[in-house]
Amino acid sequence: MSSHGNSPATARWSLLALLAGGICIAFAPIFVRLADTGPVSVVVWRMGLSIPFVLALAWNEGARRTVREAPPRAWLWLVASGLMLGADLALWHIAIHMTSVANSTFLINLAPLFVTLGAWWFLSERVGSGFVLALVCAIAGAALLVRASFGAGEALRGDLVALLAAVFYAGYQLTVKYCRRYFSTWTILAGTASVAAVSLLPVVVALDETFWPRSAQGWGAVVGIALVCQVLGQGLITWAVGHIRANMASIGLLIQPVTAAWLAVLIFGETMSVMQVLGCVLVLFGIALARRNNGKA
């Protein structure tokens, strides 16, 4: 499942799948805003409601054969992937309530920095100067796009929580890249969703959150985040990660803040400044430049 040796057509389809998955994931803040449960509870619903669908898809995909062939260490990495995904999403949702949405969105999208370092250290993926330039452009564009500004006190603690979420998000991407060597797309999603949901239930209890949705809108939000963001979005991303380099996948996912910004304009009537539009352009330019320089040392 390695990205090396893929045909140009497979590489193109993988990048398109990654970008499409990133666009699906960009709906998550909207669903979170519409949900009437606690922030960690939204994550549990997202994972739990997705499990029947991904299990059915895994069964149809012939995952039983793949599972029998996986070595024990692959199962440990799958569990680690679920724990990191749960921690990433829970911390990010908590950070949204402690700091501005702009800051939390920007900081979670610093994950490509950690992925690039981790891919170089653990997966021996080389990083060329062209890719570094692409990464700088994309992150600078994300900063302009969300208009991040850092303060003190509770807001600063929220910023640090969001930054920690970015570290876990990077860890999730790297562990999924490793798991794709042994497991199918839907097997990974079933495993990570199960681990994340079970591990976060005690957190919901400890925080004494509102768990059950209290309205039709609330139910629609948790069902939507499960199907659109987890099943469809993460499904496309997980498949794509098996065919392209981890650092390229991570920078490609910066399509999320661009999409989220335009969704806010279309759905909530928010406006975009000239600097935000420039941020969108920089992110897209960074992704295109990264694609051109992918794999070059």
C-alpha positions as CSV (number, residue, x, y, z in Angstrom):
1,M,0.0,0.0,0.0
2,S,3.0,2.3,-0.1
3,S,2.9,5.4,-2.2
4,H,6.2,4.4,-3.8
5,G,5.7,2.8,-7.2
6,N,2.1,4.0,-7.7
7,S,1.1,4.9,-11.2
8,P,0.6,8.6,-12.1
9,A,-3.2,7.9,-12.4
10,T,-3.3,6.3,-8.9
11,A,-1.4,9.3,-7.5
12,R,-3.8,11.7,-9.1
13,W,-6.9,9.9,-7.8
14,S,-5.3,9.6,-4.4
15,L,-4.8,13.4,-4.2
16,L,-8.3,14.0,-5.4
17,A,-9.7,11.6,-2.8
18,L,-7.6,13.3,-0.1
19,L,-8.9,16.7,-1.0
20,A,-12.5,15.5,-1.2
21,G,-12.1,13.9,2.2
22,G,-10.7,17.1,3.6
23,I,-13.7,19.0,2.2
24,C,-16.0,16.6,4.0
25,I,-14.1,17.0,7.3
26,A,-14.5,20.8,6.9
27,F,-18.2,20.4,7.8
28,A,-17.2,19.2,11.3
29,P,-17.2,22.7,12.9
30,I,-20.6,23.4,11.5
31,F,-22.0,20.2,12.9
32,V,-20.4,20.8,16.3
33,R,-21.9,24.3,16.3
34,L,-25.4,22.8,15.6
35,A,-25.1,20.0,18.1
36,D,-26.7,20.4,21.6
37,T,-24.4,17.9,23.4
38,G,-21.1,18.4,25.2
39,P,-17.9,18.8,23.1
40,V,-16.5,15.4,23.9
41,S,-19.9,13.8,23.5
42,V,-20.0,14.9,19.9
43,V,-16.9,12.9,19.3
44,V,-18.4,9.8,20.9
45,W,-21.5,10.1,18.7
46,R,-19.4,10.7,15.6
47,M,-17.4,7.5,16.3
48,G,-20.2,5.4,17.6
49,L,-22.7,6.1,14.9
50,S,-20.1,5.5,12.2
51,I,-19.2,2.0,13.4
52,P,-22.2,0.0,11.9
53,F,-21.5,1.6,8.5
54,V,-17.7,1.0,8.4
55,L,-18.1,-2.5,9.8
56,A,-20.5,-3.3,6.9
57,L,-18.1,-1.8,4.4
58,A,-15.2,-3.7,5.9
59,W,-17.0,-7.0,5.7
60,N,-17.9,-6.2,2.0
61,E,-14.3,-5.3,1.4
62,G,-13.1,-8.7,2.4
63,A,-11.4,-7.5,5.5
64,R,-11.4,-10.9,7.2
65,R,-8.6,-12.1,5.0
66,T,-6.6,-8.9,5.7
67,V,-7.1,-9.2,9.5
68,R,-5.8,-12.8,9.6
69,E,-2.6,-11.7,7.9
70,A,-1.8,-8.7,10.2
71,P,1.0,-9.2,12.7
72,P,0.4,-8.4,16.4
73,R,2.3,-5.1,16.3
74,A,-0.1,-3.8,13.6
75,W,-3.0,-4.2,16.0
76,L,-1.1,-2.2,18.6
77,W,-0.6,0.6,16.1
78,L,-4.4,0.4,15.2
79,V,-5.3,0.9,18.9
80,A,-2.8,3.7,19.1
81,S,-4.4,5.3,16.1
82,G,-7.8,5.2,17.7
83,L,-6.5,6.7,20.9
84,M,-4.8,9.6,19.1
85,L,-7.9,10.3,17.0
86,G,-10.1,10.4,20.1
87,A,-7.6,12.7,21.9
88,D,-7.2,15.0,18.9
89,L,-10.9,15.5,18.4
90,A,-11.8,15.8,22.1
91,L,-9.0,18.4,22.7
92,W,-9.9,20.4,19.7
93,H,-13.6,20.6,20.7
94,I,-12.6,21.6,24.2
95,A,-10.2,24.2,22.8
96,I,-13.0,25.8,20.8
97,H,-14.8,26.6,24.1
98,M,-11.6,28.1,25.7
99,T,-10.2,30.2,22.9
100,S,-11.4,31.6,19.6
101,V,-12.5,29.4,16.8
102,A,-9.9,31.1,14.6
103,N,-7.1,30.2,16.9
104,S,-8.2,26.6,17.5
105,T,-8.6,26.1,13.7
106,F,-5.2,27.6,12.9
107,L,-3.4,25.6,15.6
108,I,-5.0,22.3,14.7
109,N,-3.8,22.9,11.2
110,L,-0.2,23.1,12.3
111,A,-0.3,19.3,12.2
112,P,1.6,19.2,8.9
113,L,4.7,20.5,10.7
114,F,4.6,17.6,13.1
115,V,3.7,15.1,10.4
116,T,6.6,16.2,8.2
117,L,9.0,15.8,11.2
118,G,7.5,12.5,12.1
119,A,7.5,11.1,8.6
120,W,11.2,12.1,8.2
121,W,12.1,10.5,11.6
122,F,9.9,7.4,11.6
123,L,9.1,6.7,8.0
124,S,12.3,7.9,6.4
125,E,10.5,10.2,4.0
126,R,12.8,12.8,2.7
127,V,11.8,16.5,2.6
128,G,13.1,18.8,-0.1
129,S,13.4,22.6,-0.1
130,G,10.5,22.9,-2.5
131,F,8.2,21.0,-0.1
132,V,9.4,23.2,2.8
133,L,8.4,26.3,0.8
134,A,5.0,24.7,0.0
135,L,4.5,24.0,3.7
136,V,5.4,27.6,4.7
137,C,3.0,29.0,2.1
138,A,0.1,26.8,3.1
139,I,0.5,27.4,6.9
140,A,0.9,31.2,6.3
141,G,-2.2,31.1,4.2
142,A,-4.1,29.3,7.0
143,A,-3.0,32.0,9.5
144,L,-4.3,34.7,7.2
145,L,-7.5,32.8,6.6
146,V,-8.5,32.3,10.2
147,R,-7.1,35.7,11.4
148,A,-5.4,34.0,14.4
149,S,-4.3,36.3,17.3
150,F,-2.9,35.1,20.6
151,G,-3.8,36.4,24.0
152,A,-3.3,35.4,27.7
153,G,-5.1,33.6,30.5
154,E,-7.9,31.2,29.6
155,A,-7.5,32.0,25.9
156,L,-3.8,31.1,26.0
157,R,-4.6,27.8,27.8
158,G,-7.1,27.1,25.0
159,D,-4.4,27.8,22.4
160,L,-2.1,25.3,24.1
161,V,-4.8,22.7,24.2
162,A,-5.4,23.2,20.5
163,L,-1.7,22.9,19.8
164,L,-1.6,19.6,21.7
165,A,-4.6,18.5,19.6
166,A,-2.5,19.2,16.5
167,V,0.3,16.9,17.9
168,F,-2.3,14.1,18.4
169,Y,-3.7,14.8,14.9
170,A,-0.2,14.4,13.4
171,G,0.2,11.1,15.4
172,Y,-3.1,9.8,14.1
173,Q,-2.1,10.5,10.5
174,L,1.3,8.8,10.9
175,T,-0.2,5.7,12.6
176,V,-2.8,5.4,9.9
177,K,-0.1,5.6,7.3
178,Y,1.6,2.6,9.0
179,C,-1.6,0.7,9.5
180,R,-2.4,1.0,5.8
181,R,0.5,-1.5,5.2
182,Y,-1.6,-4.2,6.8
183,F,-5.3,-3.2,7.0
184,S,-7.9,-2.1,4.6
185,T,-9.5,1.4,4.7
186,W,-12.7,0.3,6.4
187,T,-11.0,-2.0,8.9
188,I,-8.9,0.9,10.1
189,L,-11.9,3.1,10.4
190,A,-13.9,0.5,12.3
191,G,-10.9,-0.1,14.7
192,T,-10.1,3.6,15.3
193,A,-13.8,4.5,15.8
194,S,-14.3,1.7,18.3
195,V,-11.2,2.6,20.3
196,A,-11.9,6.3,20.3
197,A,-15.5,5.9,21.3
198,V,-14.8,3.5,24.2
199,S,-11.8,5.5,25.5
200,L,-13.8,8.8,25.5
201,L,-16.9,7.6,27.3
202,P,-15.2,7.8,30.8
203,V,-14.2,11.4,29.8
204,V,-17.8,12.3,29.1
205,V,-18.8,10.9,32.5
206,A,-15.9,12.7,34.3
207,L,-16.8,16.1,32.7
208,D,-20.5,15.5,33.4
209,E,-21.4,16.5,29.9
210,T,-24.8,16.5,28.2
211,F,-24.7,13.3,26.2
212,W,-28.1,12.8,24.6
213,P,-29.1,15.2,21.9
214,R,-32.2,17.2,22.9
215,S,-33.7,18.3,19.6
216,A,-34.1,17.2,16.0
217,Q,-31.3,19.6,15.1
218,G,-29.0,18.0,17.7
219,W,-29.7,14.5,16.3
220,G,-29.2,15.7,12.7
221,A,-25.9,17.2,13.7
222,V,-24.5,14.1,15.3
223,V,-25.7,11.9,12.5
224,G,-24.3,14.3,9.9
225,I,-20.9,14.4,11.6
226,A,-20.8,10.6,11.7
227,L,-21.7,10.0,8.1
228,V,-20.2,13.1,6.3
229,C,-17.1,13.6,8.3
230,Q,-16.2,10.2,9.7
231,V,-17.5,7.6,7.2
232,L,-17.2,9.6,3.9
233,G,-14.4,12.1,4.9
234,Q,-12.1,9.9,6.9
235,G,-12.9,7.0,4.5
236,L,-11.5,8.9,1.5
237,I,-8.6,10.2,3.5
238,T,-7.6,6.8,4.9
239,W,-7.7,5.3,1.4
240,A,-5.6,8.1,0.0
241,V,-3.0,7.8,2.7
242,G,-2.2,4.3,1.6
243,H,-1.0,5.7,-1.8
244,I,0.7,9.0,-1.1
245,R,3.4,10.2,1.3
246,A,2.4,11.1,4.8
247,N,3.7,14.7,4.6
248,M,1.9,15.3,1.3
249,A,-1.3,13.9,2.8
250,S,-1.0,16.2,5.8
251,I,-0.4,19.4,3.7
252,G,-3.3,18.4,1.4
253,L,-5.6,18.4,4.4
254,L,-5.1,22.1,4.8
255,I,-7.9,22.3,2.3
256,Q,-10.1,22.1,5.4
257,P,-9.8,25.7,6.7
258,V,-10.3,27.0,3.1
259,T,-13.5,24.9,2.8
260,A,-14.7,25.8,6.3
261,A,-14.3,29.5,5.6
262,W,-16.4,29.4,2.5
263,L,-19.0,27.2,4.2
264,A,-19.3,29.9,6.9
265,V,-19.9,32.5,4.2
266,L,-22.6,30.4,2.5
267,I,-24.3,29.0,5.6
268,F,-23.9,31.5,8.3
269,G,-23.6,34.7,6.2
270,E,-20.1,35.5,7.4
271,T,-17.9,37.8,5.2
272,M,-14.3,37.3,4.1
273,S,-11.7,40.0,4.0
274,V,-9.1,40.6,1.2
275,M,-6.5,39.1,3.5
276,Q,-8.6,35.9,4.0
277,V,-9.0,35.5,0.3
278,L,-5.3,35.9,0.0
279,G,-4.9,33.2,2.6
280,C,-7.1,30.8,0.6
281,V,-4.9,31.5,-2.5
282,L,-1.7,30.8,-0.5
283,V,-3.1,27.5,0.9
284,L,-4.1,26.3,-2.5
285,F,-0.8,27.4,-4.0
286,G,1.0,25.6,-1.2
287,I,-0.9,22.3,-1.9
288,A,-0.2,22.6,-5.6
289,L,3.5,23.3,-4.9
290,A,3.7,20.4,-2.5
291,R,2.2,18.1,-5.2
292,R,4.8,19.2,-7.7
293,N,7.7,18.7,-5.3
294,N,6.3,15.6,-3.6
295,G,9.1,13.0,-3.1
296,K,11.9,15.4,-4.2
297,A,14.8,15.8,-1.8
